[in-house]
Amino acid sequence: MSNRRDFIKKSGLGFLGISFLPQISFAKKKDIKITILHTNDMHSHIHPFTSGRNKGLGGMAQRAGLINSIRAQEDHVLLFDAGDIFQGTPYFNFYGGELEFKLMSKIRYDAATLGNHDFDNGLEGLKKQLHHANFPFLIANYDFTDTILKDKFKPYKIFNKGGIKIGVFGIGIELDGLVPKSLYGNTNHQDPVRQGNYYAKQLRKKEKCDLVICLSHLGFKYKTNKISDIKFASQTRNIDLIIGGHTHTFLKKPVSLLNLDQKEVLINQVGWAGINLGKIDFHFSQNDDTKKVFGRSIFIKSHTKNA
């Protein structure tokens, strides 16, 4: 077995020390940088805010400009969303989600998961708009077998960037109490921890993924015993990064916690309405066993600058 190891190297303004990635072998001596970009809780905000403390922030065109500038600088970029794409402006009321999915497709999202507000037009409304999304929705703990959305979603997807395998799966919040039963019908919500552990193990052990990411709409943390990303991280294994949503939590950089195996897992969430873009850089190398990660939240302004 080769003693070559991967590491996550200092990049940009700072770093967090971590030690969770597995060993990786490379055919050539080359560092591979994987850049993860992410959003959550867009809530149909197509344009920047026009007033208030968020004036000039957000907007789909501005986000596209920032993302394109990052893609022009980096070789290996993935873009994800953690749910609640729908609901919040008249665009949703008028177009029913069509515009959001079309614009996200233009921006070239790689995958998203479902939030509770993505059911606001019912199963029929969601199904009607899915063909406008040229990216997969990943959800591992919603069983749609007895609904019109049967076979419309997958639990996970594997991406290969520069020889690095990245496994991504989605986890959704309990719909009962948040969404009227008439809107989600016979959708069966399954235990997030059980399903999360099952698919994370599948991705790490069977699929041999070097990086395992969960797109979560559980929420960052609560004062009650309700399952959150904080609790989810501590009760699971094999997950390296949790990209969160639902609670509209603005984190300036990822939070690092220990999982069941006392290995570090990162959690990040970037507020709501497309105000921020999350950016996390992983550097994989065969020559250095230092393990570091850098992540930050970038304001999306009406005049974008390079990240």
C-alpha positions in Angstrom: 0.0 0.0 0.0 1.4 3.4 -1.0 2.1 5.8 1.8 1.1 8.7 -0.4 -1.5 10.9 1.2 -3.8 13.6 0.3 -4.0 16.9 2.2 -6.0 20.0 2.1 -3.7 23.0 1.8 -3.8 26.6 2.8 -5.5 28.8 0.2 -6.7 32.4 0.1 -7.3 34.2 3.4 -7.0 31.4 5.9 -7.6 27.7 6.7 -9.1 25.2 9.1 -7.0 22.2 10.1 -8.7 18.8 9.4 -7.7 15.2 9.1 -10.6 13.3 7.5 -9.6 12.5 3.9 -8.5 9.0 2.9 -5.2 8.1 1.3 -5.0 8.7 -2.5 -2.5 7.5 -5.1 -1.5 9.5 -8.1 0.1 8.4 -11.3 2.0 11.7 -11.4 3.3 14.1 -8.8 0.6 16.7 -9.1 -1.5 18.6 -6.6 -5.3 18.5 -7.4 -7.5 21.4 -6.2 -11.2 20.8 -6.0 -13.4 23.9 -5.6 -16.8 23.4 -4.1 -19.3 26.3 -4.7 -22.7 26.2 -3.0 -25.9 28.1 -2.3 -29.0 27.5 -0.3 -32.5 28.9 0.3 -32.6 31.0 -2.8 -36.3 31.5 -2.4 -36.9 32.7 -6.0 -34.7 35.8 -5.6 -33.9 36.4 -9.2 -32.7 40.1 -8.9 -30.5 41.8 -6.3 -32.2 43.4 -3.3 -33.3 47.0 -4.1 -33.5 48.3 -0.6 -32.7 47.7 3.0 -29.4 46.3 4.5 -29.0 43.9 1.6 -29.4 46.5 -1.1 -27.3 45.6 -4.2 -26.7 42.0 -2.9 -27.7 38.8 -4.6 -29.2 38.3 -8.0 -28.9 35.4 -10.5 -27.0 37.3 -13.1 -24.5 38.5 -10.5 -24.1 35.0 -9.2 -23.4 33.7 -12.7 -20.7 36.3 -13.2 -19.0 35.4 -9.9 -19.2 31.7 -10.6 -17.9 32.1 -14.2 -14.9 34.1 -12.9 -14.1 31.3 -10.4 -14.4 28.7 -13.1 -12.1 30.7 -15.3 -9.5 30.6 -12.5 -9.9 27.0 -11.3 -9.7 23.7 -13.2 -12.0 21.5 -11.1 -15.2 23.2 -9.8 -18.5 21.8 -8.6 -21.6 23.8 -7.9 -24.4 22.7 -5.5 -27.6 23.9 -3.9 -29.1 22.8 -0.6 -32.8 23.4 -1.3 -35.6 25.8 -0.9 -35.2 27.1 -4.5 -38.9 28.0 -4.7 -41.1 30.6 -2.9 -40.4 34.1 -1.9 -41.0 36.5 -4.8 -43.7 37.0 -7.5 -41.5 35.1 -9.9 -42.5 31.9 -8.2 -46.2 32.8 -8.0 -46.2 33.6 -11.8 -43.8 31.0 -13.3 -44.1 28.2 -10.7 -40.4 27.5 -10.5 -39.7 27.4 -14.2 -37.5 30.5 -14.2 -35.5 29.3 -11.2 -34.7 25.9 -12.8 -33.9 27.4 -16.2 -31.5 30.0 -14.7 -29.8 27.4 -12.5 -29.3 25.3 -15.6 -27.8 28.2 -17.4 -25.4 28.7 -14.5 -24.6 25.0 -14.7 -25.4 23.7 -11.3 -24.1 20.2 -10.8 -26.7 19.0 -8.4 -29.3 20.2 -5.8 -31.4 18.7 -3.0 -35.0 19.4 -2.1 -36.2 21.8 0.6 -39.6 21.9 2.2 -40.7 25.0 0.1 -39.9 23.1 -3.1 -43.2 21.3 -2.4 -45.2 24.6 -2.2 -47.0 23.8 -5.5 -47.5 20.2 -4.6 -46.1 17.1 -6.2 -47.8 18.0 -9.4 -46.2 21.5 -9.5 -42.7 20.1 -8.8 -43.0 17.4 -11.4 -44.2 20.0 -14.0 -41.0 22.0 -13.6 -38.4 19.2 -13.3 -37.7 19.0 -17.0 -36.5 22.6 -16.9 -33.6 21.5 -14.6 -30.6 20.2 -16.5 -29.1 19.0 -13.2 -30.1 16.1 -10.9 -32.0 16.5 -7.6 -30.4 14.2 -5.0 -32.5 13.0 -2.0 -31.7 9.9 0.0 -34.4 9.9 2.7 -37.6 10.8 0.8 -39.3 7.7 -0.7 -41.5 8.8 -3.6 -42.5 5.2 -4.5 -46.2 5.8 -3.9 -46.3 9.2 -5.7 -46.2 10.7 -9.2 -42.6 11.5 -8.5 -41.5 7.8 -8.4 -38.1 7.3 -10.1 -37.6 11.1 -10.6 -34.8 11.4 -8.1 -31.6 9.6 -7.2 -30.1 9.3 -3.7 -26.6 10.2 -4.9 -24.3 11.0 -7.7 -20.5 10.6 -8.2 -18.4 13.2 -9.9 -14.8 12.7 -11.2 -12.6 15.8 -11.2 -8.9 15.5 -12.0 -8.9 11.9 -10.9 -10.6 12.6 -7.6 -14.0 10.9 -7.0 -16.5 13.0 -5.2 -19.7 11.3 -3.9 -22.7 13.6 -3.3 -26.0 12.7 -1.6 -29.0 14.6 -0.4 -30.9 14.6 2.9 -34.3 16.3 3.5 -36.1 17.6 6.5 -39.3 16.1 8.0 -42.1 17.5 5.9 -44.9 16.8 8.5 -45.6 20.0 10.3 -43.8 22.2 7.7 -45.8 21.3 4.6 -49.5 20.5 4.3 -50.1 16.8 3.7 -52.0 17.6 0.6 -48.8 19.0 -1.0 -46.4 16.1 -0.3 -49.0 13.3 -0.4 -47.6 9.9 0.1 -44.0 11.0 0.2 -42.3 8.9 2.9 -39.7 10.7 5.1 -37.1 8.3 6.2 -34.6 8.7 9.1 -31.9 11.1 8.1 -29.2 9.5 10.2 -29.9 6.0 9.1 -30.0 6.9 5.4 -27.1 9.3 5.7 -24.9 6.6 7.2 -26.0 4.0 4.7 -25.2 6.2 1.6 -22.1 7.7 3.0 -20.7 4.2 3.7 -21.8 3.2 0.2 -19.9 6.1 -1.4 -16.8 5.8 0.8 -16.4 2.0 1.0 -18.0 0.6 -2.1 -17.7 3.4 -4.6 -14.2 4.4 -3.2 -15.0 8.1 -3.2 -12.2 10.4 -2.0 -14.6 13.1 -0.9 -18.1 12.5 0.4 -20.5 15.5 0.5 -24.0 15.7 1.9 -26.5 18.3 0.6 -28.7 18.8 3.7 -31.9 20.7 4.2 -32.1 19.8 7.9 -31.1 23.2 9.3 -27.9 24.2 11.1 -28.9 23.8 14.8 -31.9 24.1 17.1 -32.6 24.6 20.8 -34.7 21.5 20.7 -33.8 17.9 20.0 -34.9 18.3 16.4 -32.3 16.7 14.0 -30.0 19.4 12.7 -26.7 19.4 10.7 -24.8 19.7 14.0 -26.5 16.5 15.4 -26.4 14.8 12.0 -22.6 15.3 11.8 -22.0 13.9 15.3 -24.2 10.8 14.6 -22.8 9.8 11.2 -19.6 8.4 9.6 -17.7 8.8 6.3 -19.0 12.4 5.5 -16.4 15.0 4.9 -18.6 18.1 4.2 -22.2 19.0 4.9 -23.6 21.8 2.8 -26.7 23.0 4.7 -29.8 25.0 4.3 -33.3 25.7 5.9 -32.3 27.9 8.9 -30.8 30.7 6.7 -27.6 30.6 8.8 -24.9 32.9 7.6 -21.5 31.3 8.3 -18.4 33.2 7.3 -16.5 30.0 7.1 -17.2 26.3 7.7 -17.7 24.9 11.2 -15.6 21.8 12.1 -17.0 19.0 14.3 -16.2 15.4 15.1 -18.3 12.5 13.8 -19.0 9.1 15.4 -15.4 8.0 14.6 -13.9 11.2 16.1 -13.0 12.3 12.6 -13.6 15.9 11.5 -16.5 16.9 9.3 -17.2 20.3 8.0 -20.6 22.1 7.9 -21.3 25.2 5.9 -24.3 27.3 5.1 -24.5 30.7 3.4 -27.7 32.4 4.6 -30.5 32.9 2.1 -31.8 34.7 -1.1 -28.6 34.2 -3.0 -26.8 36.9 -1.0 -23.7 34.8 -0.5 -21.9 32.1 -2.4 -20.1 29.4 -0.4 -16.6 28.5 -1.6 -14.5 25.6 -0.2 -11.2 24.6 -1.7 -9.7 21.1 -1.1 -6.1 20.5 -2.2 -5.1 16.9 -2.7 -1.4 16.0 -2.8 0.7 12.9 -2.7 3.7 14.6 -1.2 2.5 16.3 2.0 0.6 14.7 4.9 -0.6 18.1 6.3 -4.4 18.2 6.1 -6.0 21.6 5.8 -9.1 23.1 4.2 -10.1 26.7 3.3 -13.6 27.9 3.0 -15.4 31.3 3.0 -18.6 33.0 2.2 -18.5 35.5 -0.7 -21.0 38.4 -1.0 -22.7 38.5 -4.4 -22.7 42.1 -5.4 -24.1 43.9 -8.4 -20.5 44.6 -9.6 -18.8 41.2 -9.1 -15.1 40.9 -8.6 -12.8 37.9 -8.9 -12.9 35.6 -5.9 
